[in-house]
């Protein structure tokens, strides 16, 4: 959307995502991403950590349940979303402003780790809103990119034109 501040943050989760439900039953997960820049100090001939950025983030609906069930404290993640500013009054009556990341996409960084993806069952409706269904385990064998439940072992990329104009997944 025009005029929104979209950023990508790479960092580590400081705690497990906290999954809660609103009074209307909408799931929301909140968590903090710590991103610390590293720079090479030529004079000392070593890497040095800069000042860490601690950014609060949130996700909603089915996405929140996926995040809470998949990500844990210490995981290195990549998150993309929109910065949101909100004002509130603290317990002492002081006016405060918080900047938070409303996450559109998040996943584990594979730079120093591996991950196995489990496809969640679709609830229809595109943006979510309905009840979430249990995740379905995607069959992963020799063909990790095959369509779940398909029995073909042909490689979609090995023989040009063998699958017609439609992608096999």
KAVENQUI-V215191 format. One line per field, one symbol per residue. ss: DSSP state (h for helix, s for strand, l for the rest). phi: phi as a letter, one per 20 degrees, with the letter a starting at -180 (. if undefined). burial: b if it has 9 or more other ideal C-beta (glycine too) atoms within 8 Angstrom, else e. A space follows every 50 residues. Layout:
ss=???
phi=???
burial=???
//
This chain:
ss=lllllssssssssllllsssslllllsssssssssllssssllllssssl llsssssssshhhhhhhhhhlllllsssssssssssssslllllssssss ssssssssllllllllllllllllllllllllllllllllllllllllll lllllllllllllllllll
phi=.fneedcdcdadfebfgeeccffenffbddadddddfcceeffelbecfe efdddfcbccmggfffffeddcgnfecdccadfcdcdbdffenefcccdc defebbaffefcbcbdedfeffdmmmenpffedffdfefccfdfdffgne dfdfefdfdgnfdmeeffc
burial=eeeeeebebbbbbbebbbbeeeeeeebbbbbbbbbbeeeebeeeeeebee eebebbbbbbbbbbbbbbeebeeebbbbbbbbbeeeeeeeeeeeeeebeb bbbeebebbeeebeeeeeebeebeeeebeeebeebbeeeeeeeeebeeee eeebebeeeeeeeeeeebe
//
